[in-house]
């Protein structure tokens, strides 16, 4: 048995959390690879190291002194090292970093990556694991695609000694050895990549919740936990806002059918959620989970006899492509179709965009509807439940909620409804309690 254990920012937020990590790692000898995020928030009034490093860069970019912010970073790291009696020269490393900051001889990506880098160095000494710099084992091409072959060769060479290893998350390197940051939450992706490279039996993702919940606990008090979930179900929920795991973390392990287990660092006795490639959990509940996002816009193009015209949608989509706007959904009718996009993606130029759409398609009318929320009801078992769509829409209607848009793919793994932002929480509560009566 070989496990890769990734610990998020909340799991390494203080010396006390470091101690919990050590207990968990030492509890199971198969946890031979550990990936860590940067030191996170120890409490609600605290700050994440990553946020502070971004703030430092913003200061120097605008010729402002960042000493006050950097002092907070230094104190957080030094307090952990002191309480754990670590010998690593954290002050010396921070002094070198500060010198680069003062001389402005540092890139934003390199600076921000130091959060994970320094956290991993401290954890390496504390666990007695060998440190591997992520830039030496996780490689990207200049087009931001992951270079698996190069990474695999480097990983095999470095780890052939059979030791236990620790790797910082959130970054890799380009061919010229410059640091390449991942998107926020990218430490999850690092863990998945390492699990794939190591051919692990399990990828454990340790965080501050005991697995994936059926709905947002800020909206549904004490929602049911999801014991087992399929990769595809998780991908749908993650994309639509469920934030337990980075949505891109599924791909590296799914290809090798390596299960992911979401665990709670503060409650290691909890089993958590298993994410795998089977349909094992599909029939325990009618639906697996509900997730959503606010602030979408719907741009609707209307034209008489549209259904008889070849290539019209392509013409419209090419306009969105010119503006580098990603499309969420394209519901259509006989003489109209709509394009659903994130509001923030089009807000600066939305009326210019609509004008070009009208010209490109010779449409009779182009209209805009904003402040829309998309809510996904997800579950592999839904396709085997007759009348589910009717039951869902009926419950929403009885709650007095107007559905603006509906989207469902032929695999029936999810149903997405668009409602006004003002009905977002109400819609999630309505769907949840329809299928999970109190």
ROKEFI-259678 format. One record per residue (C-alpha): x, y, z; residue number from 0; residue in three letters. Coordinates in steps of 0.2 Angstrom, whole numbers. Layout:
// ROKEFI-259678
+-------+-------+-------+-----+-----+
:    px :    py :    pz :   i :  aa :
+-------+-------+-------+-----+-----+
:     X :     Y :     Z : NUM : ala :
...
+-------+-------+-------+-----+-----+
This chain:
// ROKEFI-259678
+-------+-------+-------+-----+-----+
:    px :    py :    pz :   i :  aa :
+-------+-------+-------+-----+-----+
:     0 :     0 :     0 :   0 : unk :
:     7 :    17 :    -5 :   1 : unk :
:    -2 :    33 :     0 :   2 : unk :
:     1 :    52 :    -5 :   3 : unk :
:    -6 :    63 :     9 :   4 : unk :
:    -9 :    81 :     5 :   5 : unk :
:   -12 :    94 :    19 :   6 : unk :
:   -21 :   110 :    15 :   7 : unk :
:   -17 :   127 :    23 :   8 : unk :
:   -28 :   125 :    38 :   9 : unk :
:   -19 :   109 :    42 :  10 : unk :
:    -3 :   118 :    43 :  11 : unk :
:    -9 :   134 :    50 :  12 : unk :
:     1 :   133 :    67 :  13 : unk :
:    13 :   123 :    77 :  14 : unk :
:    -2 :   114 :    85 :  15 : unk :
:    -8 :   109 :    67 :  16 : unk :
:    10 :   103 :    63 :  17 : unk :
:     8 :    91 :    77 :  18 : unk :
:    -8 :    84 :    71 :  19 : unk :
:     0 :    82 :    54 :  20 : unk :
:    14 :    72 :    62 :  21 : unk :
:     2 :    61 :    72 :  22 : unk :
:    -7 :    57 :    56 :  23 : unk :
:     8 :    53 :    45 :  24 : unk :
:    16 :    43 :    58 :  25 : unk :
:     0 :    33 :    61 :  26 : unk :
:     2 :    24 :    44 :  27 : unk :
:    19 :    20 :    37 :  28 : unk :
:    12 :    19 :    19 :  29 : unk :
:    10 :    38 :    19 :  30 : unk :
:    27 :    40 :    11 :  31 : unk :
:    24 :    56 :     1 :  32 : unk :
:    17 :    71 :     9 :  33 : unk :
:    12 :    87 :     0 :  34 : unk :
:     9 :   103 :     9 :  35 : unk :
:     0 :   120 :     6 :  36 : unk :
:     7 :   136 :    13 :  37 : unk :
:     3 :   141 :    31 :  38 : unk :
:   -15 :   145 :    32 :  39 : unk :
:   -27 :   154 :    44 :  40 : unk :
:   -25 :   149 :    62 :  41 : unk :
:   -42 :   158 :    66 :  42 : unk :
:   -55 :   169 :    58 :  43 : unk :
:   -45 :   185 :    61 :  44 : unk :
:   -28 :   177 :    55 :  45 : unk :
:   -21 :   179 :    37 :  46 : unk :
:   -15 :   166 :    24 :  47 : unk :
:     3 :   167 :    20 :  48 : unk :
:    -1 :   166 :     2 :  49 : unk :
:   -13 :   181 :     3 :  50 : unk :
:     1 :   191 :    12 :  51 : unk :
:    14 :   187 :    -1 :  52 : unk :
:     2 :   193 :   -15 :  53 : unk :
:     0 :   209 :    -4 :  54 : unk :
:    19 :   211 :    -3 :  55 : unk :
:    21 :   210 :   -21 :  56 : unk :
:     7 :   223 :   -24 :  57 : unk :
:    16 :   235 :   -12 :  58 : unk :
:    32 :   234 :   -21 :  59 : unk :
:    24 :   235 :   -38 :  60 : unk :
:    17 :   252 :   -33 :  61 : unk :
:    33 :   258 :   -24 :  62 : unk :
:    26 :   255 :    -7 :  63 : unk :
:    35 :   249 :     8 :  64 : unk :
:    29 :   231 :    13 :  65 : unk :
:    39 :   229 :    29 :  66 : unk :
:    23 :   228 :    40 :  67 : unk :
:    16 :   214 :    29 :  68 : unk :
:    32 :   205 :    28 :  69 : unk :
:    34 :   206 :    47 :  70 : unk :
:    18 :   196 :    49 :  71 : unk :
:    24 :   183 :    37 :  72 : unk :
:    40 :   182 :    47 :  73 : unk :
:    32 :   180 :    64 :  74 : unk :
:    20 :   166 :    58 :  75 : unk :
:    34 :   156 :    51 :  76 : unk :
:    46 :   159 :    66 :  77 : unk :
:    33 :   156 :    79 :  78 : unk :
:    30 :   138 :    71 :  79 : unk :
:    49 :   135 :    70 :  80 : unk :
:    52 :   140 :    88 :  81 : unk :
:    38 :   131 :    96 :  82 : unk :
:    43 :   115 :    87 :  83 : unk :
:    61 :   118 :    91 :  84 : unk :
:    66 :   116 :    73 :  85 : unk :
:    84 :   120 :    68 :  86 : unk :
:    80 :   125 :    50 :  87 : unk :
:    87 :   143 :    48 :  88 : unk :
:    70 :   151 :    44 :  89 : unk :
:    75 :   168 :    48 :  90 : unk :
:    90 :   167 :    36 :  91 : unk :
:    78 :   161 :    22 :  92 : unk :
:    66 :   175 :    25 :  93 : unk :
:    80 :   188 :    25 :  94 : unk :
:    86 :   182 :     8 :  95 : unk :
:    68 :   184 :     2 :  96 : unk :
:    66 :   201 :     9 :  97 : unk :
:    82 :   207 :     1 :  98 : unk :
:    75 :   201 :   -16 :  99 : unk :
:    59 :   210 :   -12 : 100 : unk :
:    68 :   226 :    -8 : 101 : unk :
:    79 :   226 :   -24 : 102 : unk :
:    63 :   221 :   -34 : 103 : unk :
:    73 :   207 :   -41 : 104 : unk :
:    59 :   195 :   -39 : 105 : unk :
:    44 :   189 :   -49 : 106 : unk :
:    26 :   188 :   -42 : 107 : unk :
:    26 :   169 :   -45 : 108 : unk :
:    42 :   165 :   -37 : 109 : unk :
:    38 :   176 :   -22 : 110 : unk :
:    21 :   168 :   -19 : 111 : unk :
:    27 :   151 :   -21 : 112 : unk :
:    39 :   153 :    -6 : 113 : unk :
:    24 :   151 :     5 : 114 : unk :
:    23 :   132 :     1 : 115 : unk :
:    42 :   131 :    -1 : 116 : unk :
:    46 :   137 :    17 : 117 : unk :
:    31 :   127 :    24 : 118 : unk :
:    37 :   111 :    16 : 119 : unk :
:    55 :   114 :    22 : 120 : unk :
:    49 :   116 :    40 : 121 : unk :
:    38 :   101 :    39 : 122 : unk :
:    52 :    91 :    31 : 123 : unk :
:    63 :    93 :    46 : 124 : unk :
:    48 :    90 :    58 : 125 : unk :
:    43 :    74 :    50 : 126 : unk :
:    61 :    68 :    46 : 127 : unk :
:    56 :    67 :    27 : 128 : unk :
:    67 :    72 :    13 : 129 : unk :
:    62 :    88 :     4 : 130 : unk :
:    59 :    89 :   -15 : 131 : unk :
:    57 :   106 :   -23 : 132 : unk :
:    42 :   106 :   -34 : 133 : unk :
:    51 :   115 :   -47 : 134 : unk :
:    62 :   100 :   -49 : 135 : unk :
:    49 :    87 :   -52 : 136 : unk :
:    33 :    96 :   -59 : 137 : unk :
:    36 :   103 :   -76 : 138 : unk :
:    25 :   113 :   -88 : 139 : unk :
:    27 :   118 :  -106 : 140 : unk :
:    27 :   137 :  -111 : 141 : unk :
:     8 :   135 :  -116 : 142 : unk :
:     4 :   130 :   -98 : 143 : unk :
:     1 :   111 :  -102 : 144 : unk :
:     8 :    99 :   -90 : 145 : unk :
:    24 :    89 :   -96 : 146 : unk :
:    20 :    72 :   -89 : 147 : unk :
:    34 :    62 :   -97 : 148 : unk :
:    48 :    74 :   -91 : 149 : unk :
:    40 :    75 :   -74 : 150 : unk :
:    39 :    56 :   -73 : 151 : unk :
:    57 :    54 :   -77 : 152 : unk :
:    63 :    67 :   -64 : 153 : unk :
:    51 :    59 :   -51 : 154 : unk :
:    58 :    41 :   -54 : 155 : unk :
:    76 :    47 :   -53 : 156 : unk :
:    74 :    57 :   -37 : 157 : unk :
:    63 :    45 :   -28 : 158 : unk :
:    73 :    29 :   -32 : 159 : unk :
:    81 :    29 :   -15 : 160 : unk :
:    65 :    24 :    -7 : 161 : unk :
:    65 :    37 :     6 : 162 : unk :
:    50 :    46 :    12 : 163 : unk :
:    47 :    63 :     4 : 164 : unk :
:    39 :    80 :     6 : 165 : unk :
:    34 :    91 :    -9 : 166 : unk :
:    27 :   109 :    -8 : 167 : unk :
:    11 :   111 :   -18 : 168 : unk :
:     4 :   125 :   -29 : 169 : unk :
:    19 :   127 :   -41 : 170 : unk :
:    30 :   119 :   -54 : 171 : unk :
:    42 :   126 :   -67 : 172 : unk :
:    44 :   131 :   -85 : 173 : unk :
:    57 :   124 :   -96 : 174 : unk :
:    68 :   139 :   -92 : 175 : unk :
:    66 :   134 :   -74 : 176 : unk :
:    56 :   149 :   -69 : 177 : unk :
:    42 :   146 :   -56 : 178 : unk :
:    25 :   142 :   -63 : 179 : unk :
:    11 :   145 :   -51 : 180 : unk :
:    -5 :   135 :   -52 : 181 : unk :
:   -22 :   143 :   -49 : 182 : unk :
:   -28 :   145 :   -31 : 183 : unk :
:   -31 :   129 :   -22 : 184 : unk :
:   -18 :   121 :   -34 : 185 : unk :
:   -10 :   111 :   -20 : 186 : unk :
:   -24 :    99 :   -22 : 187 : unk :
:   -18 :    97 :   -40 : 188 : unk :
:     0 :    94 :   -35 : 189 : unk :
:    -5 :    81 :   -23 : 190 : unk :
:   -15 :    72 :   -37 : 191 : unk :
:     0 :    74 :   -49 : 192 : unk :
:    12 :    66 :   -36 : 193 : unk :
:    -1 :    52 :   -33 : 194 : unk :
:    -1 :    48 :   -52 : 195 : unk :
:    18 :    49 :   -53 : 196 : unk :
:    20 :    38 :   -38 : 197 : unk :
:     6 :    26 :   -44 : 198 : unk :
:    -1 :    27 :   -27 : 199 : unk :
:   -15 :    16 :   -21 : 200 : unk :
:   -24 :    31 :   -12 : 201 : unk :
:   -23 :    50 :   -13 : 202 : unk :
:   -28 :    57 :     4 : 203 : unk :
:   -33 :    75 :     4 : 204 : unk :
:   -33 :    82 :    22 : 205 : unk :
:   -42 :    98 :    25 : 206 : unk :
:   -54 :   105 :    39 : 207 : unk :
:   -70 :    96 :    34 : 208 : unk :
:   -74 :    78 :    36 : 209 : unk :
:   -77 :    75 :    17 : 210 : unk :
:   -89 :    81 :     4 : 211 : unk :
:  -106 :    87 :    10 : 212 : unk :
:  -122 :    86 :     0 : 213 : unk :
:  -125 :   105 :     0 : 214 : unk :
:  -117 :   121 :     7 : 215 : unk :
:  -118 :   120 :    26 : 216 : unk :
:  -119 :   139 :    26 : 217 : unk :
:  -136 :   137 :    17 : 218 : unk :
:  -142 :   119 :    24 : 219 : unk :
:  -138 :   116 :    42 : 220 : unk :
:  -129 :   100 :    45 : 221 : unk :
:  -131 :    93 :    27 : 222 : unk :
:  -129 :    74 :    24 : 223 : unk :
:  -111 :    69 :    21 : 224 : unk :
:  -107 :    60 :     4 : 225 : unk :
:   -99 :    43 :     9 : 226 : unk :
:   -94 :    38 :    -9 : 227 : unk :
:   -94 :    49 :   -25 : 228 : unk :
:   -89 :    46 :   -43 : 229 : unk :
:   -75 :    57 :   -51 : 230 : unk :
:   -88 :    63 :   -64 : 231 : unk :
:  -100 :    68 :   -50 : 232 : unk :
:   -86 :    77 :   -40 : 233 : unk :
:   -81 :    86 :   -56 : 234 : unk :
:   -98 :    93 :   -59 : 235 : unk :
:  -100 :    98 :   -41 : 236 : unk :
:   -83 :   106 :   -40 : 237 : unk :
:   -86 :   116 :   -56 : 238 : unk :
:  -102 :   123 :   -49 : 239 : unk :
:   -95 :   129 :   -33 : 240 : unk :
:   -92 :   115 :   -21 : 241 : unk :
:   -75 :   120 :   -14 : 242 : unk :
:   -68 :   105 :    -5 : 243 : unk :
:   -56 :   100 :   -19 : 244 : unk :
:   -49 :   109 :   -33 : 245 : unk :
:   -59 :   104 :   -49 : 246 : unk :
:   -43 :   100 :   -59 : 247 : unk :
:   -37 :    88 :   -46 : 248 : unk :
:   -48 :    74 :   -52 : 249 : unk :
:   -39 :    72 :   -69 : 250 : unk :
:   -22 :    66 :   -64 : 251 : unk :
:   -28 :    52 :   -53 : 252 : unk :
:   -44 :    47 :   -63 : 253 : unk :
:   -33 :    42 :   -78 : 254 : unk :
:   -25 :    29 :   -66 : 255 : unk :
:   -41 :    25 :   -56 : 256 : unk :
:   -33 :    31 :   -40 : 257 : unk :
:   -46 :    34 :   -27 : 258 : unk :
:   -46 :    51 :   -18 : 259 : unk :
:   -51 :    51 :     1 : 260 : unk :
:   -56 :    68 :     8 : 261 : unk :
:   -51 :    68 :    27 : 262 : unk :
:   -52 :    80 :    42 : 263 : unk :
:   -35 :    84 :    50 : 264 : unk :
:   -44 :    89 :    66 : 265 : unk :
:   -55 :    73 :    66 : 266 : unk :
:   -43 :    60 :    59 : 267 : unk :
:   -55 :    46 :    65 : 268 : unk :
:   -69 :    51 :    53 : 269 : unk :
:   -69 :    41 :    37 : 270 : unk :
:   -72 :    56 :    26 : 271 : unk :
:   -77 :    54 :     7 : 272 : unk :
:   -71 :    42 :    -5 : 273 : unk :
:   -70 :    48 :   -23 : 274 : unk :
:   -67 :    34 :   -36 : 275 : unk :
:   -71 :    28 :   -53 : 276 : unk :
:   -85 :    16 :   -49 : 277 : unk :
:  -104 :    19 :   -47 : 278 : unk :
:  -104 :    12 :   -29 : 279 : unk :
:  -112 :    26 :   -21 : 280 : unk :
:  -125 :    30 :   -35 : 281 : unk :
:  -140 :    22 :   -27 : 282 : unk :
:  -138 :    27 :    -9 : 283 : unk :
:  -147 :    43 :   -12 : 284 : unk :
:  -158 :    49 :   -27 : 285 : unk :
:  -146 :    64 :   -29 : 286 : unk :
:  -128 :    65 :   -24 : 287 : unk :
:  -126 :    83 :   -21 : 288 : unk :
:  -131 :   101 :   -25 : 289 : unk :
:  -120 :   116 :   -29 : 290 : unk :
:  -121 :   132 :   -37 : 291 : unk :
:  -114 :   149 :   -42 : 292 : unk :
:  -121 :   167 :   -42 : 293 : unk :
:  -118 :   181 :   -55 : 294 : unk :
:  -121 :   174 :   -72 : 295 : unk :
:  -128 :   184 :   -87 : 296 : unk :
:  -139 :   177 :  -101 : 297 : unk :
:  -137 :   185 :  -119 : 298 : unk :
:  -152 :   180 :  -130 : 299 : unk :
:  -151 :   181 :  -149 : 300 : unk :
:  -168 :   181 :  -158 : 301 : unk :
:  -170 :   179 :  -177 : 302 : unk :
:  -185 :   173 :  -187 : 303 : unk :
:  -183 :   156 :  -196 : 304 : unk :
:  -166 :   154 :  -186 : 305 : unk :
:  -168 :   135 :  -186 : 306 : unk :
:  -167 :   135 :  -205 : 307 : unk :
:  -150 :   144 :  -205 : 308 : unk :
:  -134 :   134 :  -205 : 309 : unk :
:  -119 :   141 :  -195 : 310 : unk :
:  -128 :   154 :  -185 : 311 : unk :
:  -123 :   148 :  -168 : 312 : unk :
:  -105 :   147 :  -174 : 313 : unk :
:  -105 :   165 :  -180 : 314 : unk :
:  -111 :   170 :  -163 : 315 : unk :
:   -98 :   159 :  -153 : 316 : unk :
:   -84 :   167 :  -164 : 317 : unk :
:   -89 :   184 :  -157 : 318 : unk :
:   -87 :   177 :  -139 : 319 : unk :
:   -71 :   169 :  -144 : 320 : unk :
:   -64 :   186 :  -150 : 321 : unk :
:   -67 :   193 :  -133 : 322 : unk :
:   -59 :   177 :  -125 : 323 : unk :
:   -75 :   173 :  -115 : 324 : unk :
:   -79 :   156 :  -110 : 325 : unk :
:   -97 :   149 :  -113 : 326 : unk :
:  -106 :   140 :   -99 : 327 : unk :
:  -122 :   134 :  -108 : 328 : unk :
:  -131 :   137 :  -124 : 329 : unk :
:  -150 :   133 :  -122 : 330 : unk :
:  -160 :   135 :  -138 : 331 : unk :
:  -177 :   137 :  -145 : 332 : unk :
:  -184 :   138 :  -163 : 333 : unk :
:  -181 :   156 :  -167 : 334 : unk :
:  -169 :   160 :  -152 : 335 : unk :
:  -154 :   154 :  -142 : 336 : unk :
:  -146 :   160 :  -127 : 337 : unk :
:  -128 :   160 :  -121 : 338 : unk :
:  -124 :   159 :  -103 : 339 : unk :
:  -108 :   167 :   -97 : 340 : unk :
:  -101 :   173 :   -80 : 341 : unk :
:  -106 :   192 :   -78 : 342 : unk :
:   -88 :   197 :   -73 : 343 : unk :
:   -81 :   190 :   -90 : 344 : unk :
:   -92 :   201 :  -100 : 345 : unk :
:   -96 :   216 :   -89 : 346 : unk :
:   -83 :   228 :   -96 : 347 : unk :
:   -88 :   227 :  -114 : 348 : unk :
:  -105 :   218 :  -114 : 349 : unk :
:  -115 :   231 :  -124 : 350 : unk :
:  -101 :   232 :  -137 : 351 : unk :
:  -101 :   213 :  -137 : 352 : unk :
:  -120 :   213 :  -140 : 353 : unk :
:  -119 :   225 :  -154 : 354 : unk :
:  -106 :   214 :  -163 : 355 : unk :
:  -117 :   199 :  -160 : 356 : unk :
:  -132 :   207 :  -168 : 357 : unk :
:  -121 :   212 :  -183 : 358 : unk :
:  -113 :   195 :  -185 : 359 : unk :
:  -129 :   185 :  -184 : 360 : unk :
:  -141 :   199 :  -192 : 361 : unk :
:  -152 :   195 :  -177 : 362 : unk :
:  -168 :   204 :  -175 : 363 : unk :
:  -165 :   207 :  -156 : 364 : unk :
:  -151 :   204 :  -144 : 365 : unk :
:  -156 :   205 :  -125 : 366 : unk :
:  -147 :   204 :  -109 : 367 : unk :
:  -153 :   196 :   -92 : 368 : unk :
:  -141 :   198 :   -78 : 369 : unk :
:  -140 :   193 :   -59 : 370 : unk :
:  -143 :   175 :   -63 : 371 : unk :
:  -138 :   160 :   -52 : 372 : unk :
:  -134 :   142 :   -59 : 373 : unk :
:  -138 :   128 :   -47 : 374 : unk :
:  -133 :   110 :   -52 : 375 : unk :
:  -142 :    95 :   -45 : 376 : unk :
:  -130 :    80 :   -47 : 377 : unk :
:  -131 :    61 :   -46 : 378 : unk :
:  -127 :    46 :   -56 : 379 : unk :
:  -142 :    38 :   -49 : 380 : unk :
:  -154 :    51 :   -56 : 381 : unk :
:  -156 :    43 :   -73 : 382 : unk :
:  -163 :    28 :   -65 : 383 : unk :
:  -176 :    38 :   -56 : 384 : unk :
:  -192 :    41 :   -67 : 385 : unk :
:  -200 :    58 :   -65 : 386 : unk :
:  -186 :    66 :   -56 : 387 : unk :
:  -185 :    81 :   -67 : 388 : unk :
:  -204 :    84 :   -64 : 389 : unk :
:  -202 :    82 :   -46 : 390 : unk :
:  -188 :    94 :   -45 : 391 : unk :
:  -196 :   107 :   -56 : 392 : unk :
:  -213 :   105 :   -47 : 393 : unk :
:  -204 :   108 :   -30 : 394 : unk :
:  -196 :   124 :   -36 : 395 : unk :
:  -213 :   130 :   -44 : 396 : unk :
:  -222 :   127 :   -27 : 397 : unk :
:  -209 :   137 :   -18 : 398 : unk :
:  -213 :   152 :   -30 : 399 : unk :
:  -197 :   152 :   -38 : 400 : unk :
:  -196 :   156 :   -57 : 401 : unk :
:  -184 :   146 :   -67 : 402 : unk :
:  -175 :   156 :   -80 : 403 : unk :
:  -165 :   143 :   -89 : 404 : unk :
:  -164 :   124 :   -89 : 405 : unk :
:  -149 :   113 :   -95 : 406 : unk :
:  -147 :    94 :   -95 : 407 : unk :
:  -135 :    83 :  -104 : 408 : unk :
:  -140 :    66 :  -111 : 409 : unk :
:  -130 :    56 :   -98 : 410 : unk :
:  -142 :    63 :   -85 : 411 : unk :
:  -129 :    65 :   -72 : 412 : unk :
:  -135 :    83 :   -68 : 413 : unk :
:  -149 :    95 :   -70 : 414 : unk :
:  -144 :   114 :   -70 : 415 : unk :
:  -157 :   127 :   -67 : 416 : unk :
:  -155 :   146 :   -68 : 417 : unk :
:  -164 :   157 :   -56 : 418 : unk :
:  -162 :   175 :   -50 : 419 : unk :
:  -149 :   178 :   -38 : 420 : unk :
:  -162 :   183 :   -25 : 421 : unk :
:  -168 :   165 :   -26 : 422 : unk :
:  -151 :   157 :   -25 : 423 : unk :
:  -152 :   150 :    -7 : 424 : unk :
:  -171 :   147 :    -7 : 425 : unk :
:  -168 :   136 :   -23 : 426 : unk :
:  -155 :   126 :   -15 : 427 : unk :
:  -165 :   123 :     1 : 428 : unk :
:  -180 :   118 :    -9 : 429 : unk :
:  -171 :   105 :   -19 : 430 : unk :
:  -161 :    98 :    -4 : 431 : unk :
:  -177 :    96 :     7 : 432 : unk :
:  -187 :    89 :    -8 : 433 : unk :
:  -175 :    74 :    -9 : 434 : unk :
:  -170 :    74 :     9 : 435 : unk :
:  -185 :    77 :    20 : 436 : unk :
:  -182 :    83 :    38 : 437 : unk :
+-------+-------+-------+-----+-----+
